[in-house]
């Protein structure tokens, strides 16, 4: 007659220790691999989602470094000419100084026109920005002629298709040092409204 051996006795702590040590490195490796996988997935997702935005050329800004460099000198010429305008001077003197501003504006437009087409077209707002400058220059010329003729006039600031001052659009697009000089803005004491700019 066989006897029942009964339940197996539990393993002693000394016997369990090697088994626990065997699982420890494996679990550490497993958790590390999962963590690295999640981190890689997050990075890939960020690049996939944000990549097009980071490489996108903002259509309202002139931000191409070669274009900014090419505009530096003609923009400085416009600023220097405008700095000589004294709105309190007699009309004929103002007209003379404003004529210099228009010459500088024409020089800016000519400088952009002499650049390679792919450089200009690669920075989306550049051509339209130059057209805005030429439009403003034409209005300044009309204003100067009226001053020379002794008329009491105000500058008729050009407006966008939706009725806002053209200056805001020009300043938003402009690189550093290329904004419309403040003295030219003050020539119109009743300017068109400016659009709200949300930052």
FIDOMAR-61797 format. One record per residue (C-alpha): z, y negated, x negated; residue in one letter; residue number from 1. Coordinates in steps of 0.2 Angstrom, whole numbers, padded with zeros to 4 digits. Layout:
REM residues N
{rec {Z, Y, X}, 'A', NUM}
...
This chain:
REM residues 199
{rec {0000, 0000, 0000}, 'X', 1}
{rec {-0006, -0017, -0007}, 'X', 2}
{rec {0006, -0031, -0007}, 'X', 3}
{rec {0001, -0049, -0002}, 'X', 4}
{rec {0001, -0060, -0017}, 'X', 5}
{rec {0005, -0076, -0007}, 'X', 6}
{rec {-0001, -0093, -0009}, 'X', 7}
{rec {-0007, -0099, -0026}, 'X', 8}
{rec {0006, -0110, -0035}, 'X', 9}
{rec {0002, -0128, -0037}, 'X', 10}
{rec {-0005, -0134, -0053}, 'X', 11}
{rec {0007, -0142, -0065}, 'X', 12}
{rec {0005, -0160, -0070}, 'X', 13}
{rec {0000, -0154, -0087}, 'X', 14}
{rec {-0014, -0144, -0080}, 'X', 15}
{rec {-0020, -0158, -0069}, 'X', 16}
{rec {-0021, -0171, -0083}, 'X', 17}
{rec {-0037, -0164, -0091}, 'X', 18}
{rec {-0046, -0164, -0074}, 'X', 19}
{rec {-0041, -0182, -0070}, 'X', 20}
{rec {-0046, -0188, -0087}, 'X', 21}
{rec {-0063, -0179, -0084}, 'X', 22}
{rec {-0066, -0189, -0068}, 'X', 23}
{rec {-0061, -0206, -0075}, 'X', 24}
{rec {-0075, -0210, -0087}, 'X', 25}
{rec {-0088, -0204, -0074}, 'X', 26}
{rec {-0081, -0215, -0060}, 'X', 27}
{rec {-0080, -0230, -0072}, 'X', 28}
{rec {-0099, -0227, -0077}, 'X', 29}
{rec {-0103, -0225, -0058}, 'X', 30}
{rec {-0095, -0241, -0053}, 'X', 31}
{rec {-0102, -0250, -0068}, 'X', 32}
{rec {-0120, -0244, -0064}, 'X', 33}
{rec {-0118, -0249, -0045}, 'X', 34}
{rec {-0112, -0266, -0051}, 'X', 35}
{rec {-0126, -0269, -0062}, 'X', 36}
{rec {-0138, -0263, -0049}, 'X', 37}
{rec {-0131, -0275, -0037}, 'X', 38}
{rec {-0132, -0290, -0049}, 'X', 39}
{rec {-0150, -0286, -0054}, 'X', 40}
{rec {-0154, -0285, -0035}, 'X', 41}
{rec {-0146, -0302, -0032}, 'X', 42}
{rec {-0156, -0310, -0047}, 'X', 43}
{rec {-0172, -0303, -0041}, 'X', 44}
{rec {-0169, -0309, -0024}, 'X', 45}
{rec {-0165, -0327, -0030}, 'X', 46}
{rec {-0181, -0327, -0041}, 'X', 47}
{rec {-0191, -0321, -0026}, 'X', 48}
{rec {-0185, -0333, -0014}, 'X', 49}
{rec {-0182, -0349, -0025}, 'X', 50}
{rec {-0197, -0346, -0037}, 'X', 51}
{rec {-0210, -0354, -0027}, 'X', 52}
{rec {-0199, -0369, -0024}, 'X', 53}
{rec {-0194, -0371, -0042}, 'X', 54}
{rec {-0212, -0371, -0047}, 'X', 55}
{rec {-0218, -0381, -0033}, 'X', 56}
{rec {-0226, -0399, -0036}, 'X', 57}
{rec {-0217, -0411, -0024}, 'X', 58}
{rec {-0231, -0419, -0015}, 'X', 59}
{rec {-0222, -0436, -0014}, 'X', 60}
{rec {-0218, -0437, -0033}, 'X', 61}
{rec {-0227, -0441, -0049}, 'X', 62}
{rec {-0217, -0429, -0060}, 'X', 63}
{rec {-0230, -0422, -0072}, 'X', 64}
{rec {-0224, -0427, -0090}, 'X', 65}
{rec {-0241, -0430, -0097}, 'X', 66}
{rec {-0245, -0441, -0081}, 'X', 67}
{rec {-0229, -0450, -0083}, 'X', 68}
{rec {-0232, -0453, -0102}, 'X', 69}
{rec {-0250, -0460, -0098}, 'X', 70}
{rec {-0243, -0472, -0085}, 'X', 71}
{rec {-0229, -0479, -0096}, 'X', 72}
{rec {-0239, -0493, -0104}, 'X', 73}
{rec {-0249, -0499, -0089}, 'X', 74}
{rec {-0233, -0499, -0078}, 'X', 75}
{rec {-0224, -0509, -0092}, 'X', 76}
{rec {-0239, -0522, -0091}, 'X', 77}
{rec {-0236, -0524, -0072}, 'X', 78}
{rec {-0218, -0526, -0074}, 'X', 79}
{rec {-0220, -0539, -0088}, 'X', 80}
{rec {-0233, -0549, -0078}, 'X', 81}
{rec {-0222, -0549, -0063}, 'X', 82}
{rec {-0207, -0555, -0073}, 'X', 83}
{rec {-0216, -0571, -0076}, 'X', 84}
{rec {-0218, -0575, -0058}, 'X', 85}
{rec {-0206, -0589, -0052}, 'X', 86}
{rec {-0206, -0590, -0033}, 'X', 87}
{rec {-0199, -0607, -0034}, 'X', 88}
{rec {-0213, -0614, -0044}, 'X', 89}
{rec {-0227, -0624, -0037}, 'X', 90}
{rec {-0240, -0614, -0028}, 'X', 91}
{rec {-0254, -0616, -0041}, 'X', 92}
{rec {-0242, -0610, -0054}, 'X', 93}
{rec {-0237, -0595, -0044}, 'X', 94}
{rec {-0255, -0591, -0041}, 'X', 95}
{rec {-0259, -0591, -0060}, 'X', 96}
{rec {-0244, -0579, -0063}, 'X', 97}
{rec {-0249, -0568, -0049}, 'X', 98}
{rec {-0267, -0567, -0055}, 'X', 99}
{rec {-0260, -0560, -0071}, 'X', 100}
{rec {-0250, -0547, -0060}, 'X', 101}
{rec {-0267, -0542, -0052}, 'X', 102}
{rec {-0275, -0540, -0069}, 'X', 103}
{rec {-0261, -0528, -0074}, 'X', 104}
{rec {-0263, -0519, -0058}, 'X', 105}
{rec {-0281, -0517, -0061}, 'X', 106}
{rec {-0277, -0511, -0078}, 'X', 107}
{rec {-0266, -0498, -0071}, 'X', 108}
{rec {-0279, -0491, -0059}, 'X', 109}
{rec {-0292, -0491, -0074}, 'X', 110}
{rec {-0280, -0481, -0085}, 'X', 111}
{rec {-0278, -0468, -0072}, 'X', 112}
{rec {-0297, -0468, -0068}, 'X', 113}
{rec {-0300, -0464, -0087}, 'X', 114}
{rec {-0289, -0449, -0087}, 'X', 115}
{rec {-0295, -0431, -0085}, 'X', 116}
{rec {-0298, -0427, -0067}, 'X', 117}
{rec {-0288, -0411, -0068}, 'X', 118}
{rec {-0273, -0421, -0075}, 'X', 119}
{rec {-0273, -0433, -0061}, 'X', 120}
{rec {-0277, -0420, -0047}, 'X', 121}
{rec {-0263, -0409, -0054}, 'X', 122}
{rec {-0250, -0422, -0049}, 'X', 123}
{rec {-0253, -0423, -0030}, 'X', 124}
{rec {-0248, -0441, -0026}, 'X', 125}
{rec {-0256, -0450, -0041}, 'X', 126}
{rec {-0273, -0455, -0033}, 'X', 127}
{rec {-0265, -0461, -0017}, 'X', 128}
{rec {-0252, -0471, -0027}, 'X', 129}
{rec {-0265, -0480, -0036}, 'X', 130}
{rec {-0275, -0484, -0020}, 'X', 131}
{rec {-0258, -0491, -0014}, 'X', 132}
{rec {-0257, -0502, -0029}, 'X', 133}
{rec {-0275, -0508, -0027}, 'X', 134}
{rec {-0272, -0512, -0009}, 'X', 135}
{rec {-0256, -0522, -0014}, 'X', 136}
{rec {-0266, -0531, -0028}, 'X', 137}
{rec {-0279, -0536, -0015}, 'X', 138}
{rec {-0266, -0543, -0004}, 'X', 139}
{rec {-0258, -0553, -0018}, 'X', 140}
{rec {-0275, -0560, -0023}, 'X', 141}
{rec {-0278, -0566, -0005}, 'X', 142}
{rec {-0260, -0574, -0006}, 'X', 143}
{rec {-0264, -0582, -0022}, 'X', 144}
{rec {-0280, -0590, -0016}, 'X', 145}
{rec {-0271, -0597, -0001}, 'X', 146}
{rec {-0258, -0604, -0013}, 'X', 147}
{rec {-0271, -0612, -0024}, 'X', 148}
{rec {-0279, -0620, -0008}, 'X', 149}
{rec {-0262, -0628, -0004}, 'X', 150}
{rec {-0258, -0617, 0011}, 'X', 151}
{rec {-0240, -0612, 0016}, 'X', 152}
{rec {-0242, -0594, 0017}, 'X', 153}
{rec {-0232, -0577, 0016}, 'X', 154}
{rec {-0238, -0562, 0007}, 'X', 155}
{rec {-0245, -0549, 0020}, 'X', 156}
{rec {-0237, -0533, 0014}, 'X', 157}
{rec {-0248, -0518, 0017}, 'X', 158}
{rec {-0242, -0505, 0029}, 'X', 159}
{rec {-0244, -0486, 0031}, 'X', 160}
{rec {-0253, -0478, 0045}, 'X', 161}
{rec {-0237, -0477, 0054}, 'X', 162}
{rec {-0233, -0495, 0052}, 'X', 163}
{rec {-0220, -0495, 0038}, 'X', 164}
{rec {-0221, -0505, 0022}, 'X', 165}
{rec {-0232, -0497, 0009}, 'X', 166}
{rec {-0219, -0502, -0004}, 'X', 167}
{rec {-0207, -0488, 0000}, 'X', 168}
{rec {-0220, -0474, -0002}, 'X', 169}
{rec {-0225, -0482, -0018}, 'X', 170}
{rec {-0207, -0482, -0025}, 'X', 171}
{rec {-0204, -0465, -0019}, 'X', 172}
{rec {-0219, -0458, -0029}, 'X', 173}
{rec {-0216, -0469, -0044}, 'X', 174}
{rec {-0210, -0463, -0061}, 'X', 175}
{rec {-0196, -0472, -0069}, 'X', 176}
{rec {-0202, -0490, -0073}, 'X', 177}
{rec {-0216, -0490, -0061}, 'X', 178}
{rec {-0208, -0496, -0045}, 'X', 179}
{rec {-0215, -0511, -0036}, 'X', 180}
{rec {-0207, -0526, -0045}, 'X', 181}
{rec {-0194, -0534, -0033}, 'X', 182}
{rec {-0202, -0552, -0035}, 'X', 183}
{rec {-0217, -0546, -0027}, 'X', 184}
{rec {-0207, -0539, -0012}, 'X', 185}
{rec {-0199, -0556, -0010}, 'X', 186}
{rec {-0216, -0564, -0007}, 'X', 187}
{rec {-0215, -0557, 0010}, 'X', 188}
{rec {-0199, -0564, 0018}, 'X', 189}
{rec {-0203, -0554, 0034}, 'X', 190}
{rec {-0209, -0538, 0028}, 'X', 191}
{rec {-0213, -0523, 0038}, 'X', 192}
{rec {-0199, -0510, 0042}, 'X', 193}
{rec {-0195, -0497, 0029}, 'X', 194}
{rec {-0194, -0478, 0034}, 'X', 195}
{rec {-0177, -0470, 0032}, 'X', 196}
{rec {-0176, -0460, 0016}, 'X', 197}
{rec {-0165, -0444, 0018}, 'X', 198}
{rec {-0158, -0438, 0002}, 'X', 199}
